[in-house]
Amino acid sequence: MTPRERVLTTLRRRQPDRVPYDINGFNREALRLVTEKAGGLDPDAYFGVEKDVAWVGFKDTGLDLHERYFKFHRLPENSQYSESGIGREERKPSVFSLNEWGTAFVVGSDVSYDHFVAPEAIVNATSIKEVEEYPLSDLDSGYRYRHLKAEVKSIRDKELASVACMPMTIFEVAWQIRGFNELLTDFLVNPDTATCLLDRITDLRIFQAQKFAEAGTDIIHIGDDVGMEHQLMMSPDVWERWLKPRLAKVIRAAREIKPDTIFFYHSDGYIQPIIPDFIEIGVDVLNPVQPECMDPAELKRLYGDRLAFWGTVGIQHTLPFGTPEEVKAEVRERIETVGKGGGLYLSPTHVLAPEVPHANIFAFVEAARKYGKY
């Protein structure tokens, strides 16, 4: 099989020649360490990963974020705006960057992670007009997506599967703009405010999904984190009211253009109560299936005839703290249970942290190649 055939066969819940897999990337500090260790080699090449997919996305915004959004924040007087973003260990905590939605990111005590700061002017908004007039991303500008058809064709010419990157689709962008507590409060007591913000974001995401479909992208990656370790962030009823119908519109819009588009949905944590809802609205692939939160083998038994699974190897226990042999054993178990008959794209359930020994990454790849053949 070609890599593209392998991935599409897997995600359509049929049996390929082998289990496709990847190592899912690294957080900032882990990437610095592995780049140093690999002597400049691409991490996939260094660890011997056989690539099956290539990712596509809209080009970065050309907006002057500082000029456009700074008026919506009241950051400390000693804060320093960084055009290139943040991420180097030596930068001071007062350094921040802004994303295209206007959320600020401030370096925290752990250089691998940032603090999200919602634009204070919207957090404290008291009228619908303020939310209506807040400038969102320019995803509907031609320069952001004109390259997509050529890029997808190039990926297909290499016989790889193309995956469009559209994470943090609606809910996460909304709370990063409005504030997490504020948005959840809006769901209950300010429904007009929540409706205005969510609908504006949804319209842009529909447009984006349509452009990916027009370009012929094989897989569209959507998602919003709505799960915690052992429960949802909100009741299923709240999720079904506010998020389910909007995600359904995004999926439907793409499939009206390209009916065979595969939709991959990401949410960390425990989301088992709403898995049937994902199936209902047309999600094909669930990611990352954290074994610390849900049993991957159980999900395979319950939903393997309707869902494929991407991930399943947890980053909280075995990968950072196990031995290479324990990593190999977990990989083998996932392949023999979740991968039975197809439907498993194997990967760690999140980007890898500095605590994961490189020997365990080599062990993961070795086991995926050894046990993944059907």
N, C-alpha and C positions, 0 to 999 in steps of 0.2 A: 504493500500500500504506500501511496505517497503520504507525507505528513498531513496534508489537507484532508485526504480521504480518511486517514486514521482518526483525526479529531472529529470530523463531522459524523463519521460512523459511531464513534463513542458517544457524542452528545445527543445523537438520535436513538440512543439506548440499544445499539446493536454491537456485536462483538467485532473489534478490529483485530489486526495482527498482533498488536501489543498495546499495553496501557500507555497513553500519552502522559507526560509528566513535565514539571518544571520546578524550580526552586523558589520562585515567587519574589525574588528581589531581597533587598536589604534596607534597613533604616539607615539614616545618615551616618552614624558612627560606625555601624557594621560595614557599610559600603567603603568607608575610608580605610578600615582595617583590611578588608579583603582586597581592595585595589592595591594597597601597599604590599600585601603578601603575594599577590599574583603578578607583581612586577609590570602592571599596566595592561595585562591581559583582560579581555572581557570575562566577567565572572562565570558566565555559562561555559565558555571555552575552558576556563581554568578548572572547573569542577566536572567537565565532560558531559554536559547536558546536551542531549539531542533535541534541537529545536523543532517544534511542530507548528508554532503559531508566531505571528507578528502582529503588533498592536498598531492601531491607527487612531488618530484624534484630530480635532480641530487645531489649527495653529494658535499659538499664544496670542493673546489680545495685544493690539497696538495702542490701546488707550493709554493716556497719561494718567495712571492710577492715582498718583499723588495729587495732581490737580483736581481730578474728578471726585475723589472720595475723602480727601483729608478734612473737608468741612463737616463730614458726618461723624468724625471721631473727636473725642476730647482726651487725647493721650498725654502723658506726663510731659512737662516742658522740656525735660532733658532727653526725650525720645529722639532717635535718629532714624529717618526713613532710608531704607536701602533699596535702590532700584533693582538690584540683582537678587533680592530676597535674602533670607537668613539661612544659617545652617553651619557656619564655622564656629568651632568651639571657642575661639578667642573673642568672638563678638560679645559685647556687653548685653545684659538682659534688656536694656532700654532700646535696643535696635529692633525695628519691626519692619514687616513688609505688608502689602495689601494684595489680596487676590482680585480677580476680575469681578467678583460680586461685592467687594467693598469690605470684606472681613479682614481685620488685622491679625497678624501672627507675631507673637512676641516670644523670644527665646526664654525657655524655662530653665530650671536648675539642671535638668537632664538635657543634654544637647541633642538627644535623639527626638525630642518632642517639643512642640510649641504650644503656647496658650492661645486659644482662639478668643478674639475680642470683637464682639458684634458692634457695628456702628452705633454709637450712643444715641445719635439723633433718631434712629429707627427704634432702638430699644425703648426709648421714652416717647415714641410717637403717640399722639392723642387723637389723631384724625385719620380717616381712610385716605384723605388727599395726600398726606405725608407719605403713606405707603405706596400709593399710586404713582407718585412723582419721583420716588427713589430710583436712581439709575441702576438698572441691572446690567448684566453682561451684554456684549455686542455679538453674541453667537450668530445672529442673523445677518451679519456683514459678510459680503462675498469673499473677502480675502481670508476669512477664517476657514473656509471649506472647499475652495476651488481646486485644491490639490488632491482631494480624496479619491476621485476616480483613477487618476494615474497611480496613486500610491497603492490602492487596492489591486489594480492590475499588476503592478510590480510584485506584490506579495504572491499573487496567484501564479505568476510566471515562475516563481521560485518553488511552487507547489506547497506553500505553507497556507494555513488557515488564517484569515484576517479577523481580528477582534477589535471592534470599536470601543473606545474607552469613554464611558459616560457615567462614572460613579457619582455618589452623593447626588442622586438624580433630583429629588424634590425636597424631602424632609430635612436632610442635613444642610442643604444650601439655605433653606428657609430659616432654620434655627440659628445658623451662623450669621444671618442678617438680623433677625428679630431678637435673638437671645433664646436660649433653650427653655428656661422657665417661662419666659414671656409667651413663646409660641404655644407651649402646652396649656398655658392659662387661656390664651386666645381660643383654643379648641373648645373650651368650656364656657367662657363668658364673653368673648369678643369674636364671634364667628365671622362677622363681616371682614374684620382685619385679617384673620387667617385665610379666608376665602380669597381675598384680593391678592395677598402675597403668593399663596400656593398656585393660584391660577396663572399669575404672571410667569412664574418659574416653569410651570407645566407647559405653557405655550412655547417657550423657548426650547424646552426639552423635546417637544413634539417636532418642532422644526429641525432640531439636531438629529433626531432619530430618522426623520425622513431623508435628510441629506446622506446619512450613512447607508440607508437602504438604496437610495438612488445610485450610490457609488458601487453597490454590489457587495457590501461587507457581509461576511459569512455569519458573524456572531456580534451581537450588541450587548455589552456589559453595562447593566444598570444596577442600582442598589442604593439603599439607605440603611445605616445601622439602626435597627429598632429593637435589638435584643441585648439583655444584660447576661450575666453568668448563668442565672437559672430562671429568669422570667423576662417577659417583654417590658419595654420602657413605658408602655401604655396598654390599656386594655384592648383586647381584640376588637371590640366594638368601636373604639376611637380610631384604631388603625383602619378598619373597614370603612368608616365614614369619610375620613380625611385623606387617606393615602391610596387605598386600593383603587378607587375609580380613576384617579389621575394617572397612576401607573398603567392601568388598563388602556387609557387613551394613548399613551406613548407607544405601547406595544402594538395596538391596533393601527396606529398611523403608519408605522414602519411596514407592517405586514400588508397594508393596502397597496404598497409599492412593490415589496419583495416578500411574497407569502412564505417562503421557506427560511426567512431570517430566524436564527436561533437566538433566544433571549436567555441571558445568564444574569441571575440576580444575586447580589452580594448583601449579606447582613451578618455581622459578627454576632456571637451570643446565641441565646436560646430563642428560637422563633417557631417552635414546633406547632403551637396552636393555630398559626396562620399559614402553614404550608399548603393546606388544601385551597386556600384563597389564591396563593401564587399560581398553583396549577390552573385554577379556574380562569385567571386573567391571561394565561398563555406563557408563563415562565417555563422554560425547558430544562434549565440547569440551576442547581442551588449551590451557592458558595458562601463561606468556606467550610461549613459543617464542622465546627469545632468539637472534637471528641470530649473536651472538658464540659461541654454544655449539652450536647445531644449525642446519642449513640449512632454512629454512622451505619452500622450493620442493621439496626432497627429501622432507620429511615429507608434503607435499601429494601427491606422486607415490606414496608408499608407503602412506599411510593416509587419503587424502582421501575414499575411499568409505566410511569408517567413523568419521572424526573431522572435526569442524570446528575452526577455529583462531582464537583470540582474542588479539591482540597483534601480534607479529612485527616491530615497528619498534623497534630497539635503542636503549637510552639511554646506551650506553658510547662511541659514536663519532659517528655522523652528527648526532644531535639536539643534543648539547652542543657539538660541534666543527666540524660541517659548515656550509656556507653554506645559505641558504634554497633555492637551486636544487638542491643535493645532497639536501636533505630531500625536496623534491618528487620527485626522481628515484627515491629509495628507496621512497617511498609508491607511486609508479606501478608500480615493479617488483613490489612485494608484491601489488598489486591484480591485475596481469596474470598472476602465477604462482599464488600461494596463493588468490587470489580468483576464479580462473577457474571459471566454472560455479556459483559460490556457495561457502559454507563459510568465509568470512573475516569476522570482526569485527575491524576495524583499530584498533589503539591502540599507544601506547608500551608497552614491556615492563615498566615499573615506574613508580612515581610520579616526577615530574620534579624534578630538583635545581636549585639556583640557577645552575649553570653553563649550563643550557639557555637560549639567548637567546630573548626573546619573539618576535623575528622568525621564528625557526625553528618556534615553535608555530603562529603564523599561517600559515606555509608548509605545515605538516602539514595543518591544517584546509582550507586552500585546495585542496591537492592531493587530499585525500580527497573533496572535493565535486566537483572537476573530473574526476578520473579514475574515480571510483567508480560511475558510472552504467552499468548493463548495457544 
